[in-house]
């Protein structure tokens, strides 16, 4: 569910109707087999120089905002969409990815490119941007995780063929392994969409959930060097979007996915897909069902289904799971935000509404991260409680929810920024992570409407002792 402009039904040779969402920009250039090798010899990413940024976005040190968070900052002066972030649990390094739709390109880079950057000081300063991969195939849907040993793992989409692609770095993103894809010519399935990445704390076990309409999951148990063949976990021909995955300390793995009809109309189900045997078998638990999703309300470029349910999921250090998701139970009505917890991934608590009591407020795009101690979870999402879209954080600690904190707290810095928020979410997903000191980092896309141009914004919980 990335930046695509046409939604239609495509009939495969089997006669089964599957959703084909065509990218706004067509792929160009050489096939995947002709991509240059990546690794220590040729794997260093190319740096990018920014043409402009606002003075606020160029600040070397952020100003502290309210409620213990820095003021949000704009990543670049380019048209950036749908970001992700991950913090190293054992060092001060923090990493970010974004989907860049404008700006300079390397010789073999696509119009839509995955951009990577890193910070070595808990996000106080950032090194220059880098192209993650030199490919003429457009790239979407970034995912990023970091293991305790510092290995960085990424998954993203190279259109629908070769589709979901995986890379890893053992030197903090200076060089990257050769990309591995899981669909395309000679593969089953033939195409793939929307990856969700889950990595065990040790980095040994790597799982990627994705769809070929139905749900598929692939597993590695050697740190992402090799993967077993993908396993199909659903057979109902609905369209699954895996939006988050997590590996608990006991090795069990869970994904949250939303399954839609092929045209987005009708009920939407929230599923947790769970394995306790290293991904050899999977169980699917339906934890909620929503009705027809909200319409776009005339927002330029927005298609029906864009504001549909999304789930966030994380496991804490004790193996407790928390899932958060937006859903409505009356057709076309604004969606509320709910959270559930589980100790085993199969049995879930009753839903707790955490978005507030106003039924007219839209809620969308939640993400979840676990803190460094058991019972600590951070939920970041967007809603319209102030009359425009904003990004918020709310924290569960030892069974009690704290109040919501507004993260999108700059009143200006872009034409679509206003005192009460921004025009529209820019991307189907946002990101949240917690660093080694227990501090929250959040990243999200904001724009005037679906068409943009917009930008990637980020903030962090202020370090201890910051003024």
DRENMIGU-151604 format. One record per residue (C-alpha): residue number from 1; residue in three letters; x, y, z. Coordinates in steps of 0.25 Angstrom, whole numbers, plus 5000, padded with zeros to 4 digits. Example, Ala and Ser with C-alpha at 12.3 -4.5 7.8 and 13.67 -1.06 7.14 Angstrom:
BEGIN
+------+------+------+------+------+
: resi : resn :   xx :   yy :   zz :
+------+------+------+------+------+
:    1 :  ALA : 5049 : 4982 : 5031 :
:    2 :  SER : 5055 : 4996 : 5029 :
+------+------+------+------+------+
END
This chain:
BEGIN
+------+------+------+------+------+
: resi : resn :   xx :   yy :   zz :
+------+------+------+------+------+
:    1 :  UNK : 5000 : 5000 : 5000 :
:    2 :  UNK : 5010 : 5010 : 4995 :
:    3 :  UNK : 5010 : 5022 : 4986 :
:    4 :  UNK : 5002 : 5017 : 4974 :
:    5 :  UNK : 4992 : 5024 : 4966 :
:    6 :  UNK : 4983 : 5013 : 4959 :
:    7 :  UNK : 4976 : 5002 : 4966 :
:    8 :  UNK : 4969 : 4992 : 4957 :
:    9 :  UNK : 4966 : 4977 : 4956 :
:   10 :  UNK : 4976 : 4968 : 4949 :
:   11 :  UNK : 4973 : 4954 : 4945 :
:   12 :  UNK : 4984 : 4944 : 4946 :
:   13 :  UNK : 4985 : 4932 : 4936 :
:   14 :  UNK : 4979 : 4924 : 4947 :
:   15 :  UNK : 4966 : 4932 : 4946 :
:   16 :  UNK : 4967 : 4937 : 4960 :
:   17 :  UNK : 4965 : 4952 : 4961 :
:   18 :  UNK : 4976 : 4959 : 4969 :
:   19 :  UNK : 4978 : 4974 : 4972 :
:   20 :  UNK : 4989 : 4980 : 4963 :
:   21 :  UNK : 4993 : 4994 : 4968 :
:   22 :  UNK : 5001 : 5001 : 4957 :
:   23 :  UNK : 5013 : 5010 : 4961 :
:   24 :  UNK : 5011 : 5024 : 4958 :
:   25 :  UNK : 5025 : 5024 : 4951 :
:   26 :  UNK : 5028 : 5012 : 4942 :
:   27 :  UNK : 5041 : 5004 : 4944 :
:   28 :  UNK : 5052 : 5007 : 4934 :
:   29 :  UNK : 5066 : 5001 : 4931 :
:   30 :  UNK : 5072 : 4988 : 4932 :
:   31 :  UNK : 5066 : 4975 : 4938 :
:   32 :  UNK : 5069 : 4971 : 4952 :
:   33 :  UNK : 5079 : 4961 : 4948 :
:   34 :  UNK : 5088 : 4973 : 4942 :
:   35 :  UNK : 5089 : 4980 : 4955 :
:   36 :  UNK : 5103 : 4983 : 4960 :
:   37 :  UNK : 5108 : 4974 : 4971 :
:   38 :  UNK : 5107 : 4980 : 4985 :
:   39 :  UNK : 5117 : 4977 : 4996 :
:   40 :  UNK : 5131 : 4982 : 5001 :
:   41 :  UNK : 5136 : 4984 : 4986 :
:   42 :  UNK : 5125 : 4992 : 4980 :
:   43 :  UNK : 5115 : 4993 : 4992 :
:   44 :  UNK : 5118 : 5007 : 4997 :
:   45 :  UNK : 5105 : 5016 : 4995 :
:   46 :  UNK : 5106 : 5029 : 4988 :
:   47 :  UNK : 5105 : 5042 : 4996 :
:   48 :  UNK : 5095 : 5053 : 4992 :
:   49 :  UNK : 5096 : 5068 : 4994 :
:   50 :  UNK : 5083 : 5075 : 4997 :
:   51 :  UNK : 5080 : 5087 : 4988 :
:   52 :  UNK : 5073 : 5095 : 5000 :
:   53 :  UNK : 5066 : 5093 : 5013 :
:   54 :  UNK : 5059 : 5103 : 5022 :
:   55 :  UNK : 5068 : 5109 : 5033 :
:   56 :  UNK : 5060 : 5101 : 5044 :
:   57 :  UNK : 5063 : 5088 : 5036 :
:   58 :  UNK : 5078 : 5091 : 5035 :
:   59 :  UNK : 5080 : 5093 : 5050 :
:   60 :  UNK : 5092 : 5084 : 5055 :
:   61 :  UNK : 5085 : 5083 : 5069 :
:   62 :  UNK : 5070 : 5082 : 5071 :
:   63 :  UNK : 5062 : 5092 : 5080 :
:   64 :  UNK : 5055 : 5084 : 5091 :
:   65 :  UNK : 5040 : 5084 : 5089 :
:   66 :  UNK : 5029 : 5082 : 5099 :
:   67 :  UNK : 5027 : 5069 : 5107 :
:   68 :  UNK : 5041 : 5064 : 5106 :
:   69 :  UNK : 5042 : 5063 : 5091 :
:   70 :  UNK : 5051 : 5071 : 5082 :
:   71 :  UNK : 5043 : 5080 : 5072 :
:   72 :  UNK : 5041 : 5072 : 5059 :
:   73 :  UNK : 5051 : 5074 : 5048 :
:   74 :  UNK : 5050 : 5073 : 5033 :
:   75 :  UNK : 5060 : 5063 : 5027 :
:   76 :  UNK : 5062 : 5070 : 5014 :
:   77 :  UNK : 5057 : 5080 : 5003 :
:   78 :  UNK : 5053 : 5068 : 4994 :
:   79 :  UNK : 5040 : 5061 : 4992 :
:   80 :  UNK : 5041 : 5050 : 5002 :
:   81 :  UNK : 5030 : 5040 : 5005 :
:   82 :  UNK : 5028 : 5028 : 5015 :
:   83 :  UNK : 5040 : 5027 : 5024 :
:   84 :  UNK : 5045 : 5017 : 5034 :
:   85 :  UNK : 5055 : 5017 : 5046 :
:   86 :  UNK : 5062 : 5008 : 5055 :
:   87 :  UNK : 5072 : 5010 : 5067 :
:   88 :  UNK : 5083 : 5001 : 5070 :
:   89 :  UNK : 5080 : 4994 : 5084 :
:   90 :  UNK : 5095 : 4994 : 5088 :
:   91 :  UNK : 5101 : 5007 : 5083 :
:   92 :  UNK : 5097 : 5022 : 5080 :
:   93 :  UNK : 5095 : 5019 : 5065 :
:   94 :  UNK : 5081 : 5022 : 5059 :
:   95 :  UNK : 5077 : 5019 : 5045 :
:   96 :  UNK : 5066 : 5025 : 5036 :
:   97 :  UNK : 5061 : 5021 : 5022 :
:   98 :  UNK : 5052 : 5029 : 5013 :
:   99 :  UNK : 5046 : 5028 : 4999 :
:  100 :  UNK : 5051 : 5040 : 4991 :
:  101 :  UNK : 5042 : 5044 : 4979 :
:  102 :  UNK : 5051 : 5056 : 4974 :
:  103 :  UNK : 5065 : 5061 : 4975 :
:  104 :  UNK : 5078 : 5057 : 4969 :
:  105 :  UNK : 5081 : 5043 : 4964 :
:  106 :  UNK : 5093 : 5034 : 4963 :
:  107 :  UNK : 5096 : 5028 : 4949 :
:  108 :  UNK : 5088 : 5015 : 4951 :
:  109 :  UNK : 5078 : 5020 : 4961 :
:  110 :  UNK : 5063 : 5021 : 4959 :
:  111 :  UNK : 5054 : 5033 : 4959 :
:  112 :  UNK : 5048 : 5027 : 4972 :
:  113 :  UNK : 5060 : 5023 : 4981 :
:  114 :  UNK : 5062 : 5018 : 4995 :
:  115 :  UNK : 5071 : 5028 : 5003 :
:  116 :  UNK : 5078 : 5024 : 5015 :
:  117 :  UNK : 5085 : 5032 : 5026 :
:  118 :  UNK : 5091 : 5029 : 5040 :
:  119 :  UNK : 5094 : 5037 : 5053 :
:  120 :  UNK : 5105 : 5032 : 5062 :
:  121 :  UNK : 5101 : 5041 : 5074 :
:  122 :  UNK : 5086 : 5037 : 5077 :
:  123 :  UNK : 5081 : 5046 : 5066 :
:  124 :  UNK : 5087 : 5059 : 5070 :
:  125 :  UNK : 5094 : 5060 : 5056 :
:  126 :  UNK : 5093 : 5052 : 5043 :
:  127 :  UNK : 5103 : 5048 : 5033 :
:  128 :  UNK : 5101 : 5051 : 5018 :
:  129 :  UNK : 5089 : 5044 : 5011 :
:  130 :  UNK : 5093 : 5031 : 5003 :
:  131 :  UNK : 5086 : 5024 : 4992 :
:  132 :  UNK : 5083 : 5010 : 4998 :
:  133 :  UNK : 5084 : 5003 : 4984 :
:  134 :  UNK : 5088 : 5006 : 4970 :
:  135 :  UNK : 5076 : 5001 : 4962 :
:  136 :  UNK : 5067 : 5007 : 4951 :
:  137 :  UNK : 5055 : 5000 : 4957 :
:  138 :  UNK : 5047 : 5009 : 4966 :
:  139 :  UNK : 5047 : 5006 : 4981 :
:  140 :  UNK : 5036 : 5007 : 4991 :
:  141 :  UNK : 5032 : 5002 : 5005 :
:  142 :  UNK : 5045 : 5003 : 5014 :
:  143 :  UNK : 5047 : 4994 : 5026 :
:  144 :  UNK : 5059 : 4995 : 5035 :
:  145 :  UNK : 5063 : 4987 : 5048 :
:  146 :  UNK : 5076 : 4986 : 5056 :
:  147 :  UNK : 5081 : 4974 : 5064 :
:  148 :  UNK : 5089 : 4974 : 5077 :
:  149 :  UNK : 5102 : 4972 : 5070 :
:  150 :  UNK : 5100 : 4985 : 5061 :
:  151 :  UNK : 5096 : 4978 : 5048 :
:  152 :  UNK : 5086 : 4986 : 5040 :
:  153 :  UNK : 5075 : 4979 : 5032 :
:  154 :  UNK : 5066 : 4986 : 5022 :
:  155 :  UNK : 5055 : 4981 : 5013 :
:  156 :  UNK : 5048 : 4989 : 5002 :
:  157 :  UNK : 5040 : 4987 : 4989 :
:  158 :  UNK : 5046 : 4988 : 4975 :
:  159 :  UNK : 5033 : 4990 : 4968 :
:  160 :  UNK : 5025 : 4977 : 4968 :
:  161 :  UNK : 5036 : 4969 : 4960 :
:  162 :  UNK : 5046 : 4966 : 4966 :
:  163 :  UNK : 5038 : 4972 : 4977 :
:  164 :  UNK : 5041 : 4970 : 4992 :
:  165 :  UNK : 5056 : 4971 : 4994 :
:  166 :  UNK : 5066 : 4969 : 5005 :
:  167 :  UNK : 5080 : 4974 : 5009 :
:  168 :  UNK : 5088 : 4975 : 5021 :
:  169 :  UNK : 5100 : 4982 : 5026 :
:  170 :  UNK : 5111 : 4978 : 5036 :
:  171 :  UNK : 5118 : 4992 : 5036 :
:  172 :  UNK : 5107 : 5001 : 5040 :
:  173 :  UNK : 5102 : 5004 : 5026 :
:  174 :  UNK : 5116 : 5007 : 5020 :
:  175 :  UNK : 5114 : 4995 : 5010 :
:  176 :  UNK : 5103 : 4985 : 5008 :
:  177 :  UNK : 5101 : 4971 : 5004 :
:  178 :  UNK : 5096 : 4967 : 4990 :
:  179 :  UNK : 5081 : 4968 : 4989 :
:  180 :  UNK : 5072 : 4956 : 4991 :
:  181 :  UNK : 5058 : 4956 : 4985 :
:  182 :  UNK : 5047 : 4946 : 4987 :
:  183 :  UNK : 5038 : 4947 : 4974 :
:  184 :  UNK : 5040 : 4950 : 4959 :
:  185 :  UNK : 5044 : 4942 : 4948 :
:  186 :  UNK : 5047 : 4927 : 4952 :
:  187 :  UNK : 5041 : 4930 : 4966 :
:  188 :  UNK : 5029 : 4926 : 4973 :
:  189 :  UNK : 5021 : 4935 : 4975 :
:  190 :  UNK : 5023 : 4942 : 4962 :
:  191 :  UNK : 5022 : 4956 : 4968 :
:  192 :  UNK : 5021 : 4962 : 4982 :
:  193 :  UNK : 5016 : 4974 : 4990 :
:  194 :  UNK : 5018 : 4981 : 5003 :
:  195 :  UNK : 5029 : 4975 : 5012 :
:  196 :  UNK : 5029 : 4975 : 5027 :
:  197 :  UNK : 5042 : 4971 : 5034 :
:  198 :  UNK : 5044 : 4964 : 5047 :
:  199 :  UNK : 5058 : 4961 : 5053 :
:  200 :  UNK : 5062 : 4953 : 5066 :
:  201 :  UNK : 5070 : 4961 : 5076 :
:  202 :  UNK : 5082 : 4953 : 5073 :
:  203 :  UNK : 5080 : 4955 : 5058 :
:  204 :  UNK : 5081 : 4941 : 5055 :
:  205 :  UNK : 5066 : 4939 : 5051 :
:  206 :  UNK : 5061 : 4948 : 5040 :
:  207 :  UNK : 5046 : 4948 : 5035 :
:  208 :  UNK : 5039 : 4956 : 5024 :
:  209 :  UNK : 5024 : 4956 : 5022 :
:  210 :  UNK : 5019 : 4960 : 5009 :
:  211 :  UNK : 5007 : 4958 : 4999 :
:  212 :  UNK : 5004 : 4952 : 4986 :
:  213 :  UNK : 4990 : 4956 : 4989 :
:  214 :  UNK : 4990 : 4944 : 4999 :
:  215 :  UNK : 5000 : 4945 : 5011 :
:  216 :  UNK : 5014 : 4939 : 5009 :
:  217 :  UNK : 5025 : 4939 : 5019 :
:  218 :  UNK : 5040 : 4936 : 5017 :
:  219 :  UNK : 5050 : 4932 : 5028 :
:  220 :  UNK : 5065 : 4932 : 5030 :
:  221 :  UNK : 5073 : 4925 : 5041 :
:  222 :  UNK : 5087 : 4930 : 5038 :
:  223 :  UNK : 5085 : 4945 : 5039 :
:  224 :  UNK : 5080 : 4947 : 5025 :
:  225 :  UNK : 5091 : 4940 : 5017 :
:  226 :  UNK : 5081 : 4930 : 5012 :
:  227 :  UNK : 5066 : 4929 : 5012 :
:  228 :  UNK : 5057 : 4917 : 5012 :
:  229 :  UNK : 5046 : 4916 : 5001 :
:  230 :  UNK : 5034 : 4926 : 5004 :
:  231 :  UNK : 5022 : 4919 : 5011 :
:  232 :  UNK : 5008 : 4923 : 5007 :
:  233 :  UNK : 5000 : 4926 : 5020 :
:  234 :  UNK : 4986 : 4929 : 5014 :
:  235 :  UNK : 4978 : 4923 : 5003 :
:  236 :  UNK : 4965 : 4932 : 5003 :
:  237 :  UNK : 4970 : 4941 : 4991 :
:  238 :  UNK : 4968 : 4954 : 4999 :
:  239 :  UNK : 4978 : 4965 : 4999 :
:  240 :  UNK : 4988 : 4965 : 5011 :
:  241 :  UNK : 4996 : 4976 : 5015 :
:  242 :  UNK : 5007 : 4972 : 5026 :
:  243 :  UNK : 5010 : 4985 : 5033 :
:  244 :  UNK : 5019 : 4980 : 5045 :
:  245 :  UNK : 5026 : 4968 : 5050 :
:  246 :  UNK : 5034 : 4965 : 5063 :
:  247 :  UNK : 5042 : 4953 : 5069 :
:  248 :  UNK : 5040 : 4951 : 5084 :
:  249 :  UNK : 5052 : 4946 : 5093 :
:  250 :  UNK : 5047 : 4932 : 5092 :
:  251 :  UNK : 5048 : 4932 : 5077 :
:  252 :  UNK : 5034 : 4932 : 5074 :
:  253 :  UNK : 5030 : 4942 : 5063 :
:  254 :  UNK : 5018 : 4950 : 5060 :
:  255 :  UNK : 5013 : 4959 : 5048 :
:  256 :  UNK : 5001 : 4968 : 5048 :
:  257 :  UNK : 4994 : 4968 : 5035 :
:  258 :  UNK : 4981 : 4975 : 5029 :
:  259 :  UNK : 4973 : 4967 : 5019 :
:  260 :  UNK : 4964 : 4974 : 5009 :
:  261 :  UNK : 4955 : 4970 : 4998 :
:  262 :  UNK : 4961 : 4972 : 4984 :
:  263 :  UNK : 4955 : 4986 : 4982 :
:  264 :  UNK : 4956 : 4990 : 4997 :
:  265 :  UNK : 4941 : 4990 : 4998 :
:  266 :  UNK : 4934 : 4983 : 5010 :
:  267 :  UNK : 4940 : 4978 : 5023 :
:  268 :  UNK : 4954 : 4979 : 5027 :
:  269 :  UNK : 4961 : 4968 : 5036 :
:  270 :  UNK : 4972 : 4970 : 5046 :
:  271 :  UNK : 4980 : 4958 : 5047 :
:  272 :  UNK : 4992 : 4953 : 5055 :
:  273 :  UNK : 5000 : 4942 : 5048 :
:  274 :  UNK : 5009 : 4935 : 5058 :
:  275 :  UNK : 5019 : 4924 : 5058 :
:  276 :  UNK : 5026 : 4916 : 5069 :
:  277 :  UNK : 5035 : 4907 : 5061 :
:  278 :  UNK : 5044 : 4916 : 5053 :
:  279 :  UNK : 5034 : 4919 : 5042 :
:  280 :  UNK : 5032 : 4905 : 5038 :
:  281 :  UNK : 5017 : 4906 : 5041 :
:  282 :  UNK : 5008 : 4918 : 5044 :
:  283 :  UNK : 4995 : 4921 : 5051 :
:  284 :  UNK : 4986 : 4933 : 5048 :
:  285 :  UNK : 4977 : 4939 : 5058 :
:  286 :  UNK : 4967 : 4949 : 5054 :
:  287 :  UNK : 4966 : 4960 : 5065 :
:  288 :  UNK : 4956 : 4970 : 5060 :
:  289 :  UNK : 4948 : 4973 : 5048 :
:  290 :  UNK : 4945 : 4987 : 5042 :
:  291 :  UNK : 4935 : 4992 : 5032 :
:  292 :  UNK : 4936 : 5000 : 5020 :
:  293 :  UNK : 4948 : 5009 : 5021 :
:  294 :  UNK : 4947 : 5025 : 5022 :
:  295 :  UNK : 4946 : 5032 : 5008 :
:  296 :  UNK : 4957 : 5042 : 5005 :
:  297 :  UNK : 4948 : 5055 : 5006 :
:  298 :  UNK : 4952 : 5061 : 4993 :
:  299 :  UNK : 4967 : 5061 : 4996 :
:  300 :  UNK : 4975 : 5062 : 4983 :
:  301 :  UNK : 4981 : 5049 : 4979 :
:  302 :  UNK : 4975 : 5041 : 4990 :
:  303 :  UNK : 4969 : 5027 : 4986 :
:  304 :  UNK : 4959 : 5019 : 4993 :
:  305 :  UNK : 4966 : 5010 : 5003 :
:  306 :  UNK : 4977 : 5019 : 5006 :
:  307 :  UNK : 4972 : 5022 : 5020 :
:  308 :  UNK : 4969 : 5008 : 5023 :
:  309 :  UNK : 4973 : 5000 : 5035 :
:  310 :  UNK : 4988 : 4998 : 5039 :
:  311 :  UNK : 4994 : 4991 : 5050 :
:  312 :  UNK : 5007 : 4993 : 5059 :
:  313 :  UNK : 5013 : 4982 : 5067 :
:  314 :  UNK : 5025 : 4980 : 5077 :
:  315 :  UNK : 5030 : 4970 : 5087 :
:  316 :  UNK : 5036 : 4974 : 5100 :
:  317 :  UNK : 5048 : 4968 : 5107 :
:  318 :  UNK : 5039 : 4959 : 5115 :
:  319 :  UNK : 5032 : 4954 : 5102 :
:  320 :  UNK : 5019 : 4962 : 5104 :
:  321 :  UNK : 5013 : 4966 : 5091 :
:  322 :  UNK : 5005 : 4979 : 5088 :
:  323 :  UNK : 4997 : 4982 : 5075 :
:  324 :  UNK : 4991 : 4995 : 5072 :
:  325 :  UNK : 4982 : 4997 : 5060 :
:  326 :  UNK : 4972 : 5007 : 5054 :
:  327 :  UNK : 4958 : 5002 : 5050 :
:  328 :  UNK : 4943 : 5006 : 5049 :
:  329 :  UNK : 4931 : 4998 : 5053 :
:  330 :  UNK : 4922 : 5006 : 5045 :
:  331 :  UNK : 4923 : 5007 : 5029 :
:  332 :  UNK : 4931 : 5020 : 5025 :
:  333 :  UNK : 4932 : 5026 : 5039 :
:  334 :  UNK : 4945 : 5031 : 5044 :
:  335 :  UNK : 4954 : 5020 : 5050 :
:  336 :  UNK : 4958 : 5019 : 5065 :
:  337 :  UNK : 4971 : 5014 : 5070 :
:  338 :  UNK : 4971 : 5001 : 5079 :
:  339 :  UNK : 4982 : 4993 : 5086 :
:  340 :  UNK : 4982 : 4979 : 5090 :
:  341 :  UNK : 4992 : 4971 : 5098 :
:  342 :  UNK : 4996 : 4956 : 5098 :
:  343 :  UNK : 5006 : 4947 : 5105 :
:  344 :  UNK : 5007 : 4936 : 5094 :
:  345 :  UNK : 5002 : 4943 : 5081 :
:  346 :  UNK : 4990 : 4934 : 5080 :
:  347 :  UNK : 4981 : 4939 : 5091 :
:  348 :  UNK : 4979 : 4954 : 5092 :
:  349 :  UNK : 4973 : 4963 : 5102 :
:  350 :  UNK : 4960 : 4971 : 5100 :
:  351 :  UNK : 4962 : 4984 : 5091 :
:  352 :  UNK : 4965 : 4997 : 5099 :
:  353 :  UNK : 4962 : 5010 : 5091 :
:  354 :  UNK : 4974 : 5019 : 5093 :
:  355 :  UNK : 4971 : 5030 : 5083 :
:  356 :  UNK : 4961 : 5038 : 5091 :
:  357 :  UNK : 4946 : 5039 : 5091 :
:  358 :  UNK : 4942 : 5048 : 5080 :
:  359 :  UNK : 4936 : 5040 : 5069 :
:  360 :  UNK : 4938 : 5050 : 5058 :
:  361 :  UNK : 4953 : 5049 : 5059 :
:  362 :  UNK : 4961 : 5041 : 5048 :
:  363 :  UNK : 4972 : 5032 : 5053 :
:  364 :  UNK : 4982 : 5025 : 5044 :
:  365 :  UNK : 4996 : 5019 : 5042 :
:  366 :  UNK : 5000 : 5014 : 5056 :
:  367 :  UNK : 5014 : 5008 : 5059 :
:  368 :  UNK : 5018 : 5002 : 5072 :
:  369 :  UNK : 5032 : 5000 : 5079 :
:  370 :  UNK : 5036 : 4993 : 5092 :
:  371 :  UNK : 5044 : 5000 : 5102 :
:  372 :  UNK : 5056 : 4995 : 5109 :
:  373 :  UNK : 5049 : 4989 : 5121 :
:  374 :  UNK : 5037 : 4980 : 5121 :
:  375 :  UNK : 5023 : 4986 : 5121 :
:  376 :  UNK : 5028 : 4998 : 5113 :
:  377 :  UNK : 5022 : 5001 : 5100 :
:  378 :  UNK : 5021 : 5013 : 5091 :
:  379 :  UNK : 5010 : 5016 : 5081 :
:  380 :  UNK : 5012 : 5026 : 5070 :
:  381 :  UNK : 5000 : 5030 : 5060 :
:  382 :  UNK : 4993 : 5041 : 5053 :
:  383 :  UNK : 4980 : 5047 : 5056 :
:  384 :  UNK : 4971 : 5060 : 5053 :
:  385 :  UNK : 4968 : 5064 : 5068 :
:  386 :  UNK : 4972 : 5078 : 5065 :
:  387 :  UNK : 4965 : 5080 : 5052 :
:  388 :  UNK : 4977 : 5076 : 5043 :
:  389 :  UNK : 4986 : 5064 : 5043 :
:  390 :  UNK : 4996 : 5062 : 5054 :
:  391 :  UNK : 5006 : 5052 : 5059 :
:  392 :  UNK : 5005 : 5047 : 5073 :
:  393 :  UNK : 5011 : 5038 : 5083 :
:  394 :  UNK : 5005 : 5030 : 5095 :
:  395 :  UNK : 5012 : 5021 : 5105 :
:  396 :  UNK : 5008 : 5009 : 5112 :
:  397 :  UNK : 5016 : 5006 : 5125 :
:  398 :  UNK : 5012 : 4995 : 5135 :
:  399 :  UNK : 4998 : 4994 : 5130 :
:  400 :  UNK : 4995 : 5009 : 5130 :
:  401 :  UNK : 4994 : 5018 : 5118 :
:  402 :  UNK : 5000 : 5032 : 5119 :
:  403 :  UNK : 4994 : 5044 : 5112 :
:  404 :  UNK : 4996 : 5047 : 5097 :
:  405 :  UNK : 5008 : 5055 : 5093 :
:  406 :  UNK : 5007 : 5063 : 5080 :
:  407 :  UNK : 5020 : 5061 : 5072 :
:  408 :  UNK : 5017 : 5069 : 5060 :
:  409 :  UNK : 5019 : 5082 : 5068 :
:  410 :  UNK : 5025 : 5092 : 5058 :
:  411 :  UNK : 5016 : 5103 : 5053 :
:  412 :  UNK : 5023 : 5105 : 5040 :
:  413 :  UNK : 5035 : 5100 : 5032 :
:  414 :  UNK : 5027 : 5096 : 5020 :
:  415 :  UNK : 5015 : 5102 : 5012 :
:  416 :  UNK : 5006 : 5090 : 5018 :
:  417 :  UNK : 5010 : 5093 : 5032 :
:  418 :  UNK : 5001 : 5101 : 5041 :
:  419 :  UNK : 4999 : 5103 : 5056 :
:  420 :  UNK : 4989 : 5092 : 5057 :
:  421 :  UNK : 4996 : 5082 : 5048 :
:  422 :  UNK : 4999 : 5078 : 5034 :
:  423 :  UNK : 4990 : 5076 : 5022 :
:  424 :  UNK : 4990 : 5061 : 5020 :
:  425 :  UNK : 4998 : 5048 : 5023 :
:  426 :  UNK : 5009 : 5046 : 5013 :
:  427 :  UNK : 5011 : 5031 : 5012 :
:  428 :  UNK : 5004 : 5019 : 5017 :
:  429 :  UNK : 5013 : 5016 : 5029 :
:  430 :  UNK : 5022 : 5024 : 5039 :
:  431 :  UNK : 5033 : 5019 : 5048 :
:  432 :  UNK : 5036 : 5018 : 5063 :
:  433 :  UNK : 5048 : 5012 : 5070 :
:  434 :  UNK : 5054 : 5013 : 5084 :
:  435 :  UNK : 5069 : 5014 : 5086 :
:  436 :  UNK : 5079 : 5008 : 5096 :
:  437 :  UNK : 5076 : 5019 : 5106 :
:  438 :  UNK : 5061 : 5016 : 5105 :
:  439 :  UNK : 5058 : 5029 : 5097 :
:  440 :  UNK : 5047 : 5029 : 5086 :
:  441 :  UNK : 5050 : 5033 : 5072 :
:  442 :  UNK : 5039 : 5036 : 5062 :
:  443 :  UNK : 5038 : 5038 : 5047 :
:  444 :  UNK : 5027 : 5041 : 5038 :
:  445 :  UNK : 5022 : 5047 : 5025 :
:  446 :  UNK : 5014 : 5060 : 5024 :
:  447 :  UNK : 5009 : 5068 : 5012 :
:  448 :  UNK : 4998 : 5077 : 5007 :
:  449 :  UNK : 4990 : 5065 : 5001 :
:  450 :  UNK : 4993 : 5051 : 4995 :
:  451 :  UNK : 4999 : 5057 : 4982 :
:  452 :  UNK : 5010 : 5065 : 4990 :
:  453 :  UNK : 5020 : 5070 : 4989 :
:  454 :  UNK : 5023 : 5067 : 5004 :
:  455 :  UNK : 5034 : 5063 : 5013 :
:  456 :  UNK : 5039 : 5053 : 5023 :
:  457 :  UNK : 5039 : 5059 : 5038 :
:  458 :  UNK : 5046 : 5053 : 5050 :
:  459 :  UNK : 5047 : 5056 : 5065 :
:  460 :  UNK : 5054 : 5049 : 5077 :
:  461 :  UNK : 5051 : 5049 : 5092 :
:  462 :  UNK : 5061 : 5059 : 5098 :
:  463 :  UNK : 5073 : 5053 : 5104 :
:  464 :  UNK : 5074 : 5053 : 5119 :
:  465 :  UNK : 5080 : 5066 : 5124 :
:  466 :  UNK : 5077 : 5074 : 5111 :
:  467 :  UNK : 5072 : 5088 : 5113 :
+------+------+------+------+------+
END
